[in-house]
Amino acid sequence: MKEQPIGIFDSGVGGLTVAHAIKQILPDESLIYFGDTAHLPYGDKSAESIRFYSHRITEFLLEHNSKVVLVACNTASASAFDSLKEEFKDKTILIDVIDPIVNYLGTRHFNKIGVIGTKRTISSCTYENKIKEKSPSTSVISMATPLLVPMIEEGFIFDDISNAIIRSYLTNESLSGIQALILGCTHYPIIKNQISKFFNFNVEVIDSARIVSMILRETLEKNHLLNDSGIVKDQFFISDYTDYFEKIAKMFFEGEINLKKADIWS
């Protein structure tokens, strides 16, 4: 079990931010990553579709002997995590990217928090409801930012186009006075610096990558699953090939990667 990989999935490149953080914190662990590029973005899909995609991808990761499955997608975490736990609770350990953020916020004392994410994540009210459960007095402002994922997937980052889109969203008056902003999509850390800069670095911009990675390490330690074999093999699968995915993956993982297309929908 210890030598088996950590399974990770997302709709596209976003989960690579989580995978990268995991490799920094757990360099001796093997990863198997699945990016469902054939169906991205998940944010405009129905909850039923997201649950279907998430269940099939989890099966794929378990077929490749994943010892843990990390749902590195906020939309899938919001729409499918409960059903994944119900179906796979006796087969693997499941971790999402929402609960670790909510638990982290429980250690802070913010009066007003902003959340940006896909339409599906925001409409689910998952962040808002869970934060309110822990801190009823905290004001939570949720806003869908649907252009950010396709913008990032198409490679429009660190340029005038991305800055204009980011500015058009974050100038919304409802976000005025926030002390923290949750990046409710694992794609968004790719533009985290641009978002922080917009707020003149006066707002704590919270992404899940490092926080979730720490929870993962604690989980592996608790279950005696840390890989101590010295054997590390990372694999990357996508459901449809895109040049940009390979480019971003190589940027995060510094060089050649083992990237394969897996048609799991046939």
N, C-alpha and C positions, 0 to 999 in steps of 0.2 A: 504493500500500500504506500509506503513512504516514497518509493521511486515514481509512483504514478503522477501524471501531470495535474496541474490546476486548470480546470476548464473555465473559459471566459467567453462571453458572447455579447455582441452589440449589433445594432443595425448597420454599422459601417466602421469608420475610422475612430469614432469617439472613444470606444472602449480601449483603444491603444494607449490613451492617457492613463488608464487604470493599470493596464499591463506593464507599462513603463515604470510606474511607481512600485508595482509589485517586484519587478526585477531589481530595483534599487534597494528595497527593504529585504527581499528574499532572493538573493542572487543564485542560491543553490537549488532553487525550485525550477522544474520544467513547466512550460506553459503550452496549452493548446487553445488557440484563439479562433473564434468563428465570427466573421463579419458578414451579416446578411445583406450584402450590397444589392442583391436582386430585389429587395423589398424596401430599401430605404427611401424616404425617411419613415420611421414608424409613427411619427407624431401625428400624421393625418390619416392613419389607419384606424379601423374599428377595434374596440377592445377584444372582440371575438377573434379577429385576425391576428392580433398581437399574441393572444394566448396560444393560438394554433402554431404560429412561428416559434414561439418560445419553447413550447413543449417538444416540438420536433428537433430543435437545435439542442435542447438538453439531452434528448435521447442520443443524438449524434455524439455529443461530448462524452456521454457515459459509454457508448460503444467504443470510444477511444480511451476507456479506462480512467477517466478523470476522477480524482479522489475528492475533489470539491468542485462545485459549479458556482461561479460568480456571475450574477446577472449584471453586467457592466453597462446597463442601459436604464435610464430613469423611467422611460415610457414603459418598458417591459416590467420594471420593478413595480410601477404603479398599477399596471393593468393585469399582470400575469403572475406575480410572485406568490400570491396566496394559493392559486390553483397549482403552481409548480410544487409548493410545499406539500400540498395534499396528495399529489400523484407520486412524488419522488421522495417523500420523507423517510422511507425505509431503504432507499437505494443510494443516497448520497447526502452530503452536507451542502446546503444552499445558503448563499449570502447575497443580499441585494445592496443597492447603493443609496437607498433612502434612509433606512433605519439608523445606520451609523452616523449620518449627518444630523438627524433629529436628536440622537443621543448626545452627540457632541454639543449641540446647541443647548442641551440641558445643563451643561457646565458653564454656560455663558449667561449674561444678563442683559440681553438686548431688548429695547422697548419696541423697536420697529424693524422688521426684517422684510426684505424683498426676495421674491423667487421668480426666476425666469426659466422657461422650459418650452417644450413642444406643446401643441394644442392638447394632445391627449394627456400629458402629464399634468398640465394646469387644470384641465376640465375635471380630472379625477379628484382634485382637491386633497390628494394624499399628503403632501407636505403640510398644507394649512391645517388639516384635521389633526395630524400627528403632533405638530408643534403646539397646537392649542391644548391638546391633552396634557402635555407636560408643563406648559406655561400659558395658562388661560389669559393672562394680562398682556401677553405679547401681541402686538399688531402685525399681521402678516399680509403683505401685498403681493398677490400672484399675478403674473403677466405672461401671456403666451408670446413667444418670439419665433414664429415659424420660419422666418427666412434665414436664420442663423445656421441651421444644419445644412441645407442645400448650398449655402454660401461657402461653408467650410469644406463640404464634400467636393465642390467644384474648384477649390483651391484659391478662393478669394479671401486671403488673409493678409494682414499687415499692409494694406493698400488703401487707396481713397474710397473704393467701393465698400469694403468692409467697415471702415471708419464711419462712413455715412450711414450705413444700416444700423450699426451699433448706436450711433448718436441718435438716430430717429426713434429707437426704442427707449433708450435710457433717459431721454429728456422728458418722458411721460411724467406729468405732475404727481401722479400717485406714488412715485418712488422718492419723492422729495422727503428728506429727513431720515432715510433709512440708515441704520448703523452697520448692517450686514446685508450682503446679497448672495443668495444661494444660486450657484450655477446648476440648475436642475436638469442638466443634460451633459453626458460625458464628452460630447463634442466641444463644449464651451471652454474647457481649460486651454484649448489650443489658442483661444483669443483672450485668455484671462488677463494678460498684461494690458491689452488694449482697453478692456473693461475697467481695470484698476486705474489706468491712466485717465479715463473719462471722469472718474470720481476724485481725481487728484490724489489717489492712494489714501483717501480719508475714510473709505468704507471697507470693511473686511469682506473680501470676495472669497467665498467658500466653495471649493470644489471637492468632490468625493474621493479623488484618486488616492491621496496619501492616507486619509482617514480610514477608508475601506481597506487599504493595504495593511494598516496596523491591526484592524479587526481580523483580517485573514490570518496574520501571523499568530495572534492570540488563539484563534480557533485551531490552527494546526498544532500549536504547542499543547493546548488542552487535550487534543485527541491523539497526541503522540504521532503526528503525521509529518513532521519536518523531515525533508529529504537529507539524509546524511550519507548517501551512497557515493557522492562525487560525480554522478552521472546526470548531465543536464542536456535536455533536448527540447527545443522550442519548435512548435509547428503553428502555422498560420493558414487558415482556410477562409475562403470567401465564396459566396454563392454566385457571384458574377464578377468577372475581372474588370478592374478599373486601374488605370495608370496611377491615379492619385493615391489610391490605397497603398500601393507598393512604395510610392515615394515617401509618404508619411511614415510607413512602417520602417523603412530604411533609416529615416531621420531619427526615429525614436530608438531604434536598436542598432544603429551605427554599423551599417554595412549590409551584407547579403542576408536574406532571410529565406526560410523554407516556406514559400507561398504556393498554395495549391487551390484550385477551384474544386469545390465539392457540390455537386448537384444533388442535394438531399430532398428536393421537392418532386422528383420524378416518381 
